Amino acid sequence: MTLLSIKKSEIYLYRLVCFAYYWPTKYLEQLVECGFLTKQKVGRANYYINAPLCQLLLAHS
């Protein structure tokens, strides 16, 4: 492998990781805006919760 091909593969991997990280967040934020999910920030992490589903599961457990 040449240095150029190594750099190209590193850039491709970086783009792939960024896409995999940011795309679900964007989708989840849209679901929050529509009212399907609620967002709760705990420390540095964000949790997206489907409250009606949680209530249904707790009612039937």
C-alpha positions as CSV (number, residue, x, y, z in Angstrom):
1,M,0.0,0.0,0.0
2,T,1.1,3.5,-0.8
3,L,0.9,6.4,1.6
4,L,-1.8,7.9,-0.7
5,S,-4.0,4.8,-0.6
6,I,-3.7,4.7,3.2
7,K,-4.8,8.3,3.5
8,K,-7.7,7.7,1.2
9,S,-8.9,4.7,3.3
10,E,-8.5,6.8,6.5
11,I,-10.7,9.6,5.0
12,Y,-13.3,7.0,3.8
13,L,-13.4,5.5,7.3
14,Y,-13.7,8.9,8.9
15,R,-16.7,9.8,6.6
16,L,-18.3,6.5,7.3
17,V,-18.0,6.9,11.0
18,C,-19.4,10.5,10.9
19,F,-22.3,9.4,8.8
20,A,-23.1,6.5,11.1
21,Y,-22.9,8.8,14.1
22,Y,-24.8,11.9,12.9
23,W,-27.5,10.4,10.7
24,P,-29.3,8.5,13.6
25,T,-29.1,11.6,15.8
26,K,-30.7,13.8,13.1
27,Y,-33.5,11.2,12.6
28,L,-34.1,10.9,16.3
29,E,-34.3,14.7,16.6
30,Q,-37.0,14.8,13.9
31,L,-39.0,12.2,15.9
32,V,-38.7,14.4,19.0
33,E,-39.9,17.4,17.0
34,C,-42.9,15.4,15.8
35,G,-43.7,14.4,19.4
36,F,-43.0,10.6,19.0
37,L,-40.1,10.6,21.4
38,T,-38.9,12.6,24.4
39,K,-35.2,13.5,24.8
40,Q,-33.5,13.3,28.1
41,K,-29.9,14.4,28.6
42,V,-28.0,12.5,31.3
43,G,-24.4,13.7,31.7
44,R,-23.0,13.7,28.1
45,A,-25.4,11.2,26.7
46,N,-28.8,11.7,25.2
47,Y,-31.6,9.2,25.7
48,Y,-34.6,9.1,23.4
49,I,-37.6,7.6,25.1
50,N,-40.9,6.4,23.6
51,A,-43.1,7.3,26.6
52,P,-46.3,5.7,25.3
53,L,-44.5,2.4,24.6
54,C,-43.0,2.4,28.1
55,Q,-46.4,3.0,29.7
56,L,-47.9,0.2,27.6
57,L,-45.2,-2.2,28.6
58,L,-45.4,-1.3,32.3
59,A,-49.2,-1.6,32.2
60,H,-49.0,-5.2,30.9
61,S,-46.1,-6.5,32.9
